[in-house]
Amino acid sequence: MAIGTAGRPKLKTAFKNARTIAPLYTSGPVALTKDGVKIITCVEEEVLLTNVLTGVEICRFSGDTQTINSLCISPSSAHLLVFTASLSLRIFEIPVFSTPTKKPVQPIRVISRAHDAPVHVCKTDPTSTYLASGSADGVVKVWDIRHGHITHVFKGHGGIVSALVFSFPQDVSSVVGGESMQLITASADTRIRLFNLSTSSNSTHTRKPDAVLEGHVSVPRGLDVSLDGRWLVSGGRDSVVLVWDLSSRDPSQSSGTKGKGKDKALSPTLVKTIPVLERVEALGLLHPDEDMTGSTSGPSRIRFYTGGEKGVVKIWDGKDGNILFTLGREQSKIIGEQEEQRQIIDVLYTPETSGVVSVHADQNIVFHSLSTQSLTRQLIGYNDEIVDATFLSLHLPNSTEKPLHKDSHLALATNSSLIRVYSSNTFDARLLEGHTDIVLTLDHSQGGHLLASGSKDRSARIWAPLQTKYDNNGTDWGYGCVAICEGHAESVGAIAMSRKAGTDGGDHPQFMFTGSQDRTIKMWDLTGIPLICEDGNHGNISRCKSLTTHKAHEKDINSLDVAPNDRFLVSGSQDRTAKIYSIEYSSGANGARGELKLIGTCKGHKRGVWTVRFGRTERVLASGSGDKTVKLWSLDDYTCLKTFEGHTNSVLRVDFVNAGMQLVSSGSDGLVKLWNIREEECVATMDNHEDKVWALAVSADEKTIVSGAADSVVTFWEDCTEEQEEEKELKRTDMVLKEQDFLNYLSLNDYRKAIQLALAMKQPGRLLSLFKNIKGDDADSTSITGHPSVDEVLRTLVGSELARLLLYIRDWNTNAKSSHVAQRILHAILKLKPSEEVLKAFQDELQEISLTNQDVNMETPATNGTTVKDLVDTLIPYTERHLARMDRLVQESYMVDYILGEMDDGMFDIGDDGMHEDTGA
């Protein structure tokens, strides 16, 4: 933190949007690149490309505003193929760069009506040459990806095509054989069909399958073929997996229709039926070189994975039909719709990384390692409405291992019973299960080691890191529930842990407070809870003892906070008051004792108090209310010291930053505001949300502010005050140098460089004085502007410089004092440049603005989207007004001449001879 000359922290004035946790996946298909580094997901009608390792969105693919029905990535990771509800096929090239870009990727080919019915499944062959798509009307088409045309059409499926797979042996030389390349399909009629792709496609519309396999009694959802092309596994909603041998031949059909031109017809046989005891939604074969059990795998042994309604991935031995191991954990409790939400809808296998990725109906994407048989990463697709957030510091206390950095993780409470805990760096997430209803509030212990949560299930829970899930790299981590506090009669909507370290000097909190809709505050003894969760959520959970129960408010309690010295507690309520209590806590051989005593009430808000917070260093209290204000209260006499007005809706969260010199607040207007307490003014407004900002968290070093809103977006705001000041200083220095150069050019009569520099500096005033001085000092009658060099500069101006000069002329023309200069320079431009160049200059300017739209700010309003029509419409009325004024001046000059002629009484018309010249008398 920068320290000023007076020893006080320097005021923060700017925060930038450094990172964002936005919706990643809402529904629809998911695809993964071959190396497992990039993932393709759907957010409503858009397709996103995200870096798996960092969780950062790379780009978005241009859609047609229709729902995505199916998509896939070619094995080479070169093409993305998307089928939408408009029945179109869109082919994209996947960008190789990993730098995020806001510009959407456009398709290289669009086939407007690829099918006559929606396409629900599609798959590419291992060579990335062909694409197979199956539609709801039972038609399967094979496409040439590079050229975009159809190579095969297969009809006759009895209903929706539910699964596809190419059979292409790894031995490329075998493709020369007549039946080496096949397409295997499954449909709603429960049958599996094998089609030959190696022969000519002249009769594609009438081609029949080489074989039809019957064995399932429900829709097959998964198909896969071994690398040697011999084994086929199929799984469906009939809760069985069938293993087929594709290499067998049936000599009895050597003269049949299926054996045309062959010695023996293809007749796959069913080898094994494996009951999996759950509906199978995804299935696939593992490569034979995967050594997951420590034993060598012979050629006759096949292993496959299944995923379905139980929400776990199971690895099976195809020969014995046994489960080798399970990835994930089945939920012990099924509440409401969780049974449907936890089920797996797809499983992606990445042989290069030896990983399996499961996609769940609750919009979570889980990465598992086959070698370690553990969870390695989890991406949360959609967080719904974010209601609270707090930083955590994941490390093992009293451990010789190097702990992770401060505020390494972020916990979120959303519109769910599951708590989300994110890694602050990689956005790797974990879900904490335990509450049975929506979690409303979060808090952390003094060192950020423990997490506390309150829920609508009328309980509060304490969470600690899992010791068995922690390693030095921090790649395998988690939290488990170690204690539960029960006793409230209504929802727990506010929670606050003690701020000081325990008597042992560690991060062990002594007590905790909870506030409820039952209008009471309870104090809980935490001295006996463990700091490490030994065995996850299945161990013995401590039951915390309630030390006291205090009837606090007349309405719901919205917020609680404990003073840094653990001596005071403040509560904010819908009854429009904030109450301060003294905390009396003691612990001894007979156990802990605690009491609350009301010592003051802060009255002044006109609506309910949503948030309260003690100052870090001063004896003050901040509160935010539904009356759109933030108030600062004195803890000496409980009077209001200051009122901060600026939010246009309810203030939902408030906190102190910068050693108590500043406040940060968030409200229902979607804004986060930074306040200067001394000056009582807003110094910065942060805007990245479209709904109520319920969650606000400040890091321990106060360099990062996290805001979470009802729009499911979490924004990391990083302090950039020093960067902004350095940038302003550089701009100021650069401007001083340019101004000196401008004066030097004028003294040398180098008008070309002077005009170009003035345009670059965006200083119309200097340009105006330059043009005035040229006409007044060294004007050249042969020049349009007054100087040949200026004429030459205007003749050679192009692009944005010409457009900017014309817009300056527009502004000068509105003032009578500068209109003559504007008319002269405009006349010169129209004389020296054809109209086509003027039109092109504005087109170039608009294109430049569109490419750098994020850099356009209030400092460049003149070029912000102005067209030639706007320019002309502004110039004409003022020009007509100036012309009318000049006409009046000419007429008035004649009147003056006439009056002067009449005033001399003809005395100047008498000749020398004394007679009038006009009469001769």
Secondary structure, DSSP 8 states (H G I E B T S, - for coil): --B-TTSSB-----EEEEEEE-----SS--EE-TTSSEEEEEETTEEEEEETTT--EEEEE---SS-EEEEEE-TTS-EEEEEETTS-EEEEE-----S--SS-B--SEEETTS-SS-EEEEEE-TTS-EEEEEETTS-EEEEETTTTEEEEEE---SS-EEEEEEE--S-GGGGGSTTSSEEEEEETTSEEEEEE-SS--TTGGG---SEEEE--SS-EEEEEE-TTS-EEEEEETTSEEEEEESS-EEGGGTTSGGGTT-SSEE--EEEEEEE-SS-EEEEEE--TT--SSSS---TT--EEEEEETTS-EEEEETTTTEEEEEES---S---TTHHHHSSEEEEEEEGGGTEEEEEETTSEEEEEETTTTEEEEEEES---SEEEEEEE----TT-SS----TT-EEEEEESSSSEEEEETTT--EEEE---SS-EEEEEE-TTS--EEEEETTSEEEEEEEBGGG--TTSSS--EEEEEEEE--SS-EEEEEE--S--TTSSS---EEEEEETTSEEEEEE-TT--SSBSSGGGS--EE-EEEEEEE--SS-EEEEEE-TTSSEEEEEETTSEEEEEEEEEEEETTEEEEEEEEEEEEE--SS-EEEEEE-SSSSEEEEEETTSEEEEEETTT--EEEEEE--SS-EEEEEEETTTTEEEEEETTSEEEEEETTTTEEEEEEE--SS---EEEE-TTSSEEEEE-TTS-EEEEEE-HHHHHHHHHHHHHHHHHHHHHHHHHHHTT-HHHHHHHHHHHT-HHHHHHHHHHHHHSS--TTSSSSSHHHHHHHHH--HHHHHHHHHHHHHHTTSTTTHHHHHHHHHHHHHHS-HHHHHHHHHHHHHHHHHTGGG--TT-GGGSS--HHHHHHHHHHHHHHHHHHHHHHHHHHHHHHHHHHHHTTTGGGB-TTSSBTTT--
